């Protein structure tokens, strides 16, 4: 399976996308194949640093300082024996086995790296997902999204500015001032709402006393489905909605958004929700460029259709993992006796961090088998359940999921510890026990000497 031609040498593994799955895979392959000189591992990523995506709502609310948790790709690649190439994938030449990477420009528009082609023998696409606005008018112009660390930091700056503006006003408060509307009551939406309830009050407590946090700050969550967390078990949805309402968060379910304007959210039933800050956190789709990339098969939300081996259906040299992969999940519909009813529609593995982690682990073994000329193995998703963190107030979830044919609902301290352990597993995959232990202790010490909310 090694590369052929005049430049034949080490097997070239290219991973596009440095999210949870992509960076874990690059790190583990670098530590094994790269370090031992058995393969050349390259990570192509347009950002300079990595932050675990489920943490973006904490950065946005200000309850987590990004500088304490981001991972620099250049340093990670040096320590773990893989190459980092900054840039965005914009094309694919399957005949020549090359990934086309666009020029990378700095904030002043100057070219940092030119357009180039990165050759591969094995290509793994792990570019994640983004929110889906379903063509709703005004979303692109007037709503913020939480798809990257830059998005989260931008939202936080606007949040702090809104609090300062309310404190410094010389006229009566406007109807939309200090009102926040979150469109979408999936995990991101409800977690952000709970974090904002706490952090906005903490920000106001640092001398911004001309506004009343209890009366003036209003957080509203809008969901088109009949309940919050529609993809999760009803018991979990009911518990989460009850906690949100107890915090004073307005929850509007069964409410479809017709348009977003500068300063308000227009609902299909004619209601208008005035808001100073609007976040779109509804819907999930893979990046748009995938639907036109190299003739690979994609579904209606741009995901690359893959086989159980994680190979794309039209090219055995190209794999996909994480949110950008449409991976079959036959075990989800097994009936009595472990059989899948023939009339059951095919279900796909849900876009969760645990799926990307499992796929990255499987891909390490898969690539080793590929290099050894051995048959590839199918990947099987193990559903360990779902957890939703409502900040310091509570954590709720269903554990074990498909492993026991049902779910065990958990909440409180145990659920919170389980939620935190998911992030620690990701950190361990990137850094190992020693660094994770030292970093955790350092964060605990620093937290005692600094504000518990970011104020800038």
matplotlib code that plots the C-alpha trace (Angstrom):
import matplotlib.pyplot as plt

x = [0.0, 3.0, 3.2, 4.4, 6.4, 9.8, 9.0, 8.0, 9.0, 7.1, 3.4, 1.8, -1.2, -3.0, -5.7, -7.8, -9.4, -8.0, -11.1, -11.5, -11.3, -8.7, -6.2, -6.5, -5.8, -2.9, -1.4, -1.7, -0.4, 2.5, 3.4, 3.4, 4.0, 5.5, 7.9, 9.1, 9.6, 6.9, 4.7, 4.6, 1.7, 0.4, -2.5, -4.1, -6.0, -6.9, -6.8, -3.7, -5.1, -7.5, -10.3, -12.7, -15.9, -18.3, -16.5, -17.3, -20.4, -18.3, -15.9, -18.8, -20.4, -17.0, -16.9, -13.8, -10.6, -9.6, -5.9, -6.0, -7.4, -6.4, -3.8, -1.3, -1.1, 2.5, 3.7, 1.5, 2.9, 6.5, 5.9, 4.0, 6.0, 3.5, 3.5, 1.1, 0.2, -2.0, -4.6, -8.1, -9.0, -10.7, -10.2, -9.3, -7.6, -8.3, -6.4, -3.2, -4.1, -3.6, -5.4, -5.6, -5.1, -6.0, -3.6, -3.6, -3.9, -3.3, -5.7, -4.2, -4.8, -1.2, -0.3, 1.2, 1.3, 0.6, -1.9, -0.4, -1.2, -0.5, 0.0, -1.4, -1.6, -4.3, -6.6, -8.8, -11.3, -12.4, -13.7, -16.5, -19.9, -21.5, -25.0, -27.7, -29.8, -32.1, -32.2, -33.9, -33.8, -31.4, -29.5, -26.2, -26.4, -27.8, -27.2, -24.0, -22.9, -20.7, -18.8, -15.2, -13.2, -13.1, -17.0, -17.1, -14.6, -16.5, -19.8, -18.2, -16.8, -20.2, -21.8, -19.4, -19.9, -23.7, -23.4, -21.1, -23.4, -26.4, -24.4, -23.3, -26.7, -28.1, -31.5, -34.1, -33.3, -34.5, -36.9, -34.2, -31.4, -29.8, -32.2, -30.5, -32.3, -30.8, -32.3, -32.1, -32.5, -30.0, -27.1, -25.3, -28.4, -29.4, -25.9, -25.2, -28.5, -27.6, -24.1, -25.3, -27.7, -24.8, -22.0, -24.1, -24.9, -21.3, -20.1, -22.7, -21.5, -18.1, -19.3, -21.8, -24.6, -26.8, -28.6, -30.6, -29.4, -32.6, -35.0, -33.1, -31.3, -33.5, -32.5, -34.9, -34.4, -36.5, -37.0, -39.1, -39.5, -42.1, -39.4, -35.9, -33.1, -35.3, -32.6, -32.3, -34.7, -37.9, -37.1, -33.8, -35.6, -38.2, -35.6, -33.5, -36.5, -37.5, -34.1, -34.0, -37.3, -36.3, -33.3, -35.7, -34.8, -37.8, -38.3, -40.4, -40.9, -42.9, -41.9, -40.5, -38.3, -39.4, -36.7, -33.9, -33.6, -31.3, -32.6, -35.3, -36.3, -39.5, -41.5, -43.8, -46.9, -46.3, -44.6, -41.4, -38.7, -36.6, -33.0, -29.6, -27.7, -29.0, -27.3, -28.2, -27.5, -30.1, -29.5, -26.3, -24.7, -21.2, -19.3, -20.7, -17.5, -17.8, -20.8, -18.5, -15.3, -13.7, -17.0, -17.3, -20.8, -22.6, -26.0, -28.5, -26.5, -23.2, -21.9, -19.5, -21.2, -18.9, -18.9, -18.7, -14.9, -15.1, -13.9, -15.8, -18.1, -16.3, -12.7, -11.0, -8.0, -10.2, -11.8, -14.1, -14.8, -16.6, -19.6, -18.7, -19.2, -22.6, -21.8, -24.4, -25.6, -27.4, -27.3, -29.6, -32.6, -32.0, -35.2, -35.8, -33.1, -30.6, -32.0, -32.7, -36.2, -35.9, -38.4, -36.4, -34.9, -31.1, -30.0, -26.7, -24.3, -25.2, -22.8, -21.3, -17.8, -17.8, -18.4, -15.4, -13.2, -14.2, -13.7, -10.2, -9.2, -10.5, -8.8, -5.4, -5.9, -7.4, -4.4, -2.0, -3.9, -3.8, 0.0, 0.3, -1.9, -4.5, -8.3, -10.0, -12.4, -15.9, -16.4, -19.3, -20.5, -21.0, -23.5, -22.5, -25.4, -25.7, -24.8, -25.9, -24.1, -26.2, -23.1, -22.7, -26.4, -26.6, -25.8, -28.3, -28.0, -28.7, -25.9, -25.1, -27.7, -27.7, -25.4, -28.3, -31.2, -32.4, -31.1, -30.3, -31.0, -28.4, -28.1, -26.3, -22.7, -22.3, -23.5, -21.2, -18.2, -19.0, -19.4, -16.0, -14.4, -15.3, -13.1, -10.3, -10.4, -9.9, -7.0, -5.4, -5.6, -3.6, -1.2, -1.0, -1.3, 1.6, 0.7, -3.0, -2.4, -0.1, -2.4, -5.4, -3.6, -2.4, -5.9, -7.2, -4.6, -5.0, -8.8, -8.5, -6.7, -8.7, -12.4, -14.6, -15.8, -13.8, -14.4, -12.7]
y = [0.0, 2.3, 5.2, 4.4, 6.2, 8.1, 9.7, 6.4, 6.4, 6.5, 5.9, 9.4, 9.8, 13.1, 14.1, 17.1, 18.7, 19.1, 18.7, 16.1, 13.1, 14.5, 15.7, 12.6, 10.5, 12.6, 12.5, 8.7, 8.0, 10.4, 8.7, 5.3, 5.3, 8.7, 8.3, 4.9, 6.1, 3.8, 6.6, 10.4, 11.9, 15.3, 17.3, 20.0, 22.6, 26.2, 27.3, 27.6, 26.2, 23.5, 23.8, 20.9, 21.9, 20.9, 23.6, 26.5, 27.5, 27.9, 30.2, 32.2, 32.7, 33.5, 30.7, 29.3, 31.1, 29.8, 30.3, 27.6, 25.0, 25.6, 23.4, 24.8, 22.7, 23.5, 22.5, 19.4, 18.3, 18.8, 16.9, 14.0, 13.5, 14.6, 17.6, 20.5, 22.4, 25.5, 26.0, 25.1, 22.2, 23.5, 20.7, 17.1, 15.4, 11.7, 10.6, 12.2, 11.6, 15.2, 17.6, 21.1, 23.6, 27.3, 30.1, 31.2, 34.9, 36.8, 39.4, 42.1, 40.0, 39.2, 35.7, 33.5, 30.3, 29.9, 27.6, 24.1, 20.4, 17.9, 14.4, 11.4, 7.6, 7.5, 10.5, 10.9, 13.8, 14.9, 18.5, 18.3, 20.1, 23.5, 24.8, 24.6, 27.7, 26.0, 29.2, 31.2, 34.9, 37.2, 34.5, 35.1, 38.8, 39.2, 36.0, 34.7, 31.1, 29.0, 26.9, 27.9, 29.4, 32.7, 32.7, 32.0, 34.7, 37.2, 36.4, 36.9, 40.3, 41.4, 40.0, 42.0, 45.1, 44.8, 44.7, 47.8, 49.6, 48.9, 50.2, 53.4, 54.3, 57.8, 57.0, 54.4, 50.8, 49.8, 46.9, 44.6, 45.7, 42.8, 40.3, 37.2, 34.8, 31.3, 29.6, 25.8, 23.8, 21.1, 20.5, 23.7, 25.9, 24.7, 24.6, 28.1, 29.3, 27.9, 29.3, 32.7, 32.9, 32.6, 34.5, 37.6, 38.1, 37.7, 40.2, 42.7, 42.1, 43.6, 47.2, 47.3, 48.1, 50.5, 47.5, 45.0, 41.5, 39.8, 42.2, 43.4, 40.3, 37.9, 34.7, 32.9, 29.5, 28.9, 25.3, 24.2, 20.7, 20.0, 19.7, 20.7, 18.3, 16.6, 14.0, 12.7, 10.7, 12.5, 12.0, 13.9, 16.6, 17.1, 17.3, 19.8, 22.0, 22.0, 23.2, 25.9, 27.3, 27.2, 29.4, 31.9, 31.0, 31.5, 28.2, 28.4, 24.9, 24.3, 27.7, 28.0, 31.0, 32.8, 35.4, 37.1, 40.9, 43.4, 43.3, 40.7, 37.2, 36.8, 33.7, 32.0, 32.6, 36.4, 37.0, 39.0, 38.5, 41.6, 40.8, 42.5, 39.3, 36.4, 33.0, 30.4, 27.0, 24.9, 22.2, 20.4, 19.9, 19.1, 22.0, 22.9, 22.3, 18.6, 18.2, 19.2, 17.6, 15.0, 13.4, 11.6, 10.5, 12.9, 13.0, 15.9, 17.5, 17.3, 14.4, 11.9, 8.6, 5.9, 2.1, 0.4, 0.4, 4.2, 4.2, 6.5, 4.6, 5.8, 5.7, 3.1, 5.4, 8.1, 7.8, 10.1, 10.3, 12.5, 14.8, 15.0, 11.3, 9.6, 6.3, 3.5, 2.4, -0.9, -1.7, 1.2, -0.7, -4.2, -5.9, -9.1, -11.6, -8.9, -8.7, -5.5, -5.4, -5.3, -2.3, -0.2, 2.9, 3.1, 5.2, 7.0, 7.4, 10.7, 13.7, 13.3, 13.7, 10.1, 8.9, 10.9, 9.6, 6.0, 6.4, 7.9, 4.9, 2.5, 4.4, 3.9, 0.1, 0.4, 2.2, -0.3, -3.1, -1.2, -0.8, -4.5, -5.5, -7.1, -6.9, -3.9, -4.3, -2.7, -0.1, -0.5, 2.5, 1.9, 4.4, 5.3, 7.7, 11.5, 14.2, 17.8, 20.3, 23.1, 24.8, 24.9, 24.3, 20.6, 18.0, 15.6, 12.6, 9.1, 6.6, 3.4, 4.1, 1.3, -1.0, -2.2, -1.7, 1.3, 4.2, 4.9, 8.5, 10.3, 13.8, 15.9, 15.3, 11.9, 13.1, 16.2, 14.0, 11.8, 14.9, 16.2, 12.8, 13.0, 16.1, 14.4, 11.4, 13.8, 15.5, 12.2, 11.2, 14.3, 14.7, 11.7, 11.4, 13.5, 16.7, 16.4, 16.0, 19.0, 21.2, 20.3, 21.2, 24.5, 25.4, 24.7, 26.9, 29.8, 29.6, 30.6, 33.8, 35.1, 35.9, 32.9, 34.7, 36.3, 40.0, 41.0]
z = [0.0, -0.1, -2.5, -6.0, -8.6, -8.6, -5.2, -3.5, 0.1, 3.4, 3.3, 3.3, 5.6, 5.4, 7.9, 7.0, 10.1, 13.6, 15.7, 18.4, 16.0, 13.6, 16.2, 18.3, 15.2, 14.1, 17.6, 18.0, 14.5, 15.0, 18.3, 16.7, 12.9, 12.7, 15.5, 14.3, 10.7, 9.3, 7.8, 7.2, 9.0, 8.0, 9.6, 7.4, 9.5, 8.9, 12.6, 14.6, 17.9, 18.9, 21.5, 22.3, 20.6, 23.4, 25.5, 23.1, 25.1, 28.2, 26.3, 24.9, 28.3, 29.9, 32.4, 30.8, 29.7, 26.3, 26.9, 29.6, 27.3, 23.7, 22.1, 19.6, 16.5, 15.7, 19.2, 19.3, 15.9, 17.1, 20.3, 18.6, 15.4, 12.8, 10.4, 10.7, 7.5, 8.0, 5.4, 4.2, 1.9, -1.2, -3.7, -4.2, -7.2, -6.6, -9.7, -8.5, -4.9, -3.9, -1.5, -2.8, 0.0, -0.4, 0.3, 4.0, 4.6, 7.8, 9.3, 7.1, 3.9, 3.4, 2.2, 4.8, 2.8, -1.0, -2.6, -2.7, -3.2, -0.4, -1.8, 0.1, 0.0, 2.7, 3.2, 6.3, 6.1, 9.6, 9.0, 11.5, 11.2, 11.3, 12.1, 9.5, 9.1, 6.5, 4.4, 7.2, 6.1, 8.2, 10.0, 8.2, 8.7, 12.2, 14.2, 15.7, 15.7, 17.9, 15.4, 16.3, 19.2, 17.3, 17.2, 21.0, 21.8, 19.6, 21.3, 24.7, 23.8, 22.6, 25.8, 28.1, 25.9, 26.3, 30.1, 30.0, 27.7, 30.0, 32.9, 31.1, 29.5, 30.2, 28.8, 29.8, 28.8, 25.4, 24.9, 23.5, 25.8, 27.7, 26.0, 24.6, 22.3, 21.5, 18.5, 18.9, 22.1, 21.4, 23.7, 22.7, 23.1, 26.5, 27.9, 26.7, 28.3, 31.7, 31.6, 30.6, 33.5, 35.9, 34.1, 33.2, 36.8, 37.8, 35.2, 36.5, 40.0, 39.2, 39.6, 36.8, 39.2, 37.2, 35.7, 37.7, 36.6, 37.9, 36.1, 33.1, 31.8, 29.9, 28.2, 25.8, 24.1, 21.0, 19.6, 16.7, 18.0, 20.7, 23.4, 24.2, 23.4, 20.8, 19.9, 23.4, 25.6, 26.7, 30.4, 29.9, 28.0, 30.7, 33.4, 31.5, 30.7, 34.3, 35.4, 32.8, 33.8, 37.4, 36.5, 34.9, 31.3, 28.9, 26.9, 23.8, 22.2, 19.0, 17.8, 14.3, 13.4, 10.2, 10.1, 12.1, 11.9, 13.5, 17.0, 16.9, 16.1, 14.1, 14.7, 12.2, 14.4, 14.1, 17.5, 17.7, 20.3, 20.8, 21.5, 21.7, 21.1, 18.9, 18.6, 16.0, 17.4, 15.4, 12.9, 11.9, 8.5, 7.2, 5.4, 2.1, 0.1, 0.7, -1.7, -4.7, -3.6, -5.9, -6.9, -3.5, -2.4, 0.0, 1.6, 1.8, 4.7, 2.9, 4.9, 3.2, 2.9, 4.3, 4.6, 8.0, 7.5, 7.4, 3.8, 1.5, -0.9, -4.1, -3.1, -0.9, -0.2, 1.4, 4.9, 6.8, 10.5, 13.0, 12.2, 8.5, 8.0, 7.3, 9.0, 9.2, 12.7, 12.2, 15.9, 16.7, 15.2, 16.4, 17.5, 19.4, 18.8, 17.7, 14.2, 12.2, 10.8, 6.9, 6.8, 9.3, 7.7, 8.0, 11.0, 11.1, 14.0, 15.7, 15.6, 19.1, 20.5, 21.8, 18.2, 16.9, 19.7, 19.0, 15.3, 15.8, 17.9, 15.3, 12.5, 14.2, 14.0, 10.5, 9.1, 10.7, 9.0, 5.7, 5.9, 6.7, 3.8, 6.1, 5.6, 7.1, 10.0, 10.4, 13.0, 15.5, 17.4, 21.2, 22.6, 26.1, 26.5, 26.6, 29.2, 29.2, 31.6, 33.0, 34.4, 38.2, 38.6, 37.6, 35.0, 33.7, 31.3, 30.3, 30.7, 28.9, 26.1, 23.6, 25.6, 27.8, 25.4, 27.4, 29.5, 33.1, 33.9, 36.1, 37.4, 40.0, 41.1, 39.5, 36.1, 36.4, 37.1, 34.2, 31.9, 33.1, 32.5, 28.8, 28.4, 30.4, 28.1, 25.2, 27.0, 27.8, 24.2, 23.2, 26.1, 28.4, 32.2, 33.3, 31.4, 32.0, 35.8, 36.0, 33.8, 36.0, 39.2, 37.7, 36.7, 40.2, 41.7, 39.3, 39.6, 43.3, 42.5, 39.5, 38.8, 38.0, 34.9, 32.1, 32.1, 28.8]

ax = plt.figure().add_subplot(projection="3d")
ax.plot(x, y, z, "-o")
ax.set_aspect("equal")
plt.show()
